Amino acid sequence: MTDTYAPLRRTPLHDLHLELGAKIVPFAGYEMPVHYAAGILKEHLHTRERAGLFDVSHMGQAFLSGADPARALERVTPADIAGLGDGQQRYALLLTDRGTIKDDFMAARLAGEDALYLVVNAGTKETDFAYIAEKLKGVATLAPRLDRALLALQGPSAEAVLARHAEGVDALSFMKVGRFTVAGAPAIVGRTGYTGEDGFEISLEAKDAMRVARALLGEPEVLPIGLGARDSLRLEAGLCLYGHDIDEATDPVEANLAWSIGKRRKLDKDFPAAAKIVAELFDGPARKRVGLRPEGRAPAREGTEIVVAADRVVGRVTSGGFGPSLNAPIAMGYVETAFAAEGTELGLIVRGKRLPARVVPMPFVPHGYKRSR
Amino acid sequence: MSELRFTKDHEWVRVEGGIATVGITAYAAEQLGDVVFVEAPEIGKTVAAGGEAAVVESVKAASDVFAPIGGEVIAANALLADDPAKVNADPEGEGWFFKLKLADPGAVTDLMTRAQYDEFVKGL
């Protein structure tokens, strides 16, 4: 996904990253901070204990307008978009015609607004936007907003911190969204994120991003957090990374993301490859995405073969590393369904040796979401 | 204590009485970030100069540690099994990786001195 030959783009917070001592790496066509002075381990633990600020301005933001943009969007996703209430957002999958996963994204309906607000992955934003525009031609208009910045404030202290700068955000519960004023700047604030913690994503005009980021970093609970910790946090939370755990060769059922398919959508079978996907829901998939806990401390990285008995390969690790909050290695990957049950003993081939591992439920670390009561 | 010598792969080596102690440099530890796992070589294994001897893993990635000079592995740092963060805290001291019994202790003079290594790192 990362094209190191094309000139790299910078987010509106680039100078701040440098000022904060970030190590910059190319990612999805951008120069992004992989970690700051504290390092990945401390940044990870700090986010779980207090609050971390992430620059995710490389992600793709857009508005979808038309006579009925929600119905239009349902042409390319099995999520219940038409059923989104005012001020509600939802995790959704963008599907190919074959019913495989082209991307995962967020769709939000802002109260009193006709257009839907979408956030897609950084590495796929250009192709996603072209695909959506083409598939929805004549019924809805997609307006990418590459000019907007996106910040994520994540962690148990996120609510207290943000409420000091944005009146009313504490009233949002998990997956609710609205327009707020953050440190004097107009913003779309959603109670969401990708760390497993409570937190917010804050969409801003680029010109306001620096000021808002500085205001939030000025709070004693907040540290800047890079992409390295973002990856270990989302892995511990059992969340998929597009291009690794899900891609155009995986479908929603085997990826264990069938919960994102709307009930009405399953009955109406009106999304790409619906017949195949609904049949797979009933019959069960041939393979499944599972969580794995290797014994010992050695991480099993992406691509590691998963075996039963001595050497029969039954799957492959799609994300693997070290979980700082667990102080232990963790991984997720796909295995043949017969070996996907919780507690199944498997082997991971790490540097030619068979490392014992066990299928475990995900998330690896409990989610801290503030759900509505 | 004899002086350290360095490789372009960012290992250091200290030779005393025909025994070489090997670790990774402060620069390498800094580049790797927080070390979470070290796979030590098997005792008794013979490694050639430049051969893969150990593995060091940070939160992000795994990297090989090469033998700066050839020899037989006679010890591995047991401390790192439980506390791999020692590699970051004290890379040239408590964070050593393994010890080699050298076939040719004189070969160490082919490696960079600290001044040469510092110059090499500056050019990276």
Contacts between the chains, C-beta under 8 A, distances in Angstrom:
chain1	res1	chain2	res2	distance
A	34	B	60	7.5
A	35	B	33	6.6
A	39	B	33	5.3
A	39	B	34	5.4
A	40	B	33	5.5
A	40	B	34	6.0
A	40	B	58	7.5
A	40	B	59	4.4
A	40	B	60	6.5
A	41	B	33	7.5
A	41	B	34	3.8
A	41	B	36	7.7
A	41	B	59	6.0
A	42	B	34	7.8
A	44	B	59	7.4
A	228	B	33	7.3
A	228	B	59	6.3
A	228	B	60	5.6
A	229	B	59	7.9
A	231	B	60	7.9
A	232	B	59	5.6
A	297	B	36	6.8
A	297	B	37	4.6
A	297	B	81	7.6
A	297	B	84	7.4
A	298	B	37	5.2
A	298	B	39	6.4
A	298	B	57	7.1
A	299	B	36	7.1
A	299	B	37	6.3
A	299	B	57	5.5
A	299	B	62	7.2
A	301	B	61	7.6
A	301	B	62	6.4
A	321	B	59	6.3
A	321	B	60	7.3
A	322	B	36	4.3
A	322	B	37	7.1
A	322	B	57	7.1
A	322	B	59	5.2
A	324	B	36	7.9
A	324	B	59	6.6
A	329	B	36	7.9
A	329	B	37	7.5
A	351	B	39	7.3
A	351	B	55	6.7
